Amino acid sequence: MSEFFSMGGYGAYVWSSVGLSLLVMGYNLLIPYWRHQRLLQSWRQQQQEEARLHESG
């Protein structure tokens, strides 16, 4: 099993590239989700402000 992880002496390069790839893929999944959540929150706030203006106007 340790031979598998050492990858013939190249394990540090292989596993660091795998780890970096997973980080980048995770980042690419999370950033659009976070931006979408912020957009929805902004939209909700704008709707509430418009509703308050119509009520008081």
N, C-alpha and C positions, 0 to 999 in steps of 0.2 A: 504494500500500500504506500509506503514512503517513497518507493521508486516512482510510483504514479505522480505523486505531488512534486518530486524533485525534477521530473521531466528531463532526465538525462543531463542535469546541471543547468537547465534553462528555466527551472520552475519559478524563480523570482521574477523573471521577465514575463513569463506566461501568466502567472497568477496576478501580477500587478496590472497587466493589460486587461485581464478579465474583470478585475475589480474596478478599474477605471471605466471600462465599457458599461458595467452595471450602474455605476454612478451617473454617467452621462444619460443612459436610458431612463433612469429614475427621474433625473432632472427634467428630461424632455416630456415625461408624463405629468409631473407635478406642476410645473410652471404654467401651462395652459389652464389647469384646474384652478390654481390660485388666482390667476387673472380673471377667469370666468366668475369666481366667487366675488372678487372685488367689483366687477362690472355689475353683477346682480345687486350687490349692496348699494352701489352708487345709484343704480336705477331705482331701487326701493326708496332711498332717501329723497331722490328727486320727485318721485310720485307723492310722497308724504308732504313735501314742501308745497307742491302744486295744490294738493288737497286743502292744506291750511290756507293758502291764498284764496281759494275759491270760497271757503267757509267764511273767512273774515271780510271778503270783498262784497 
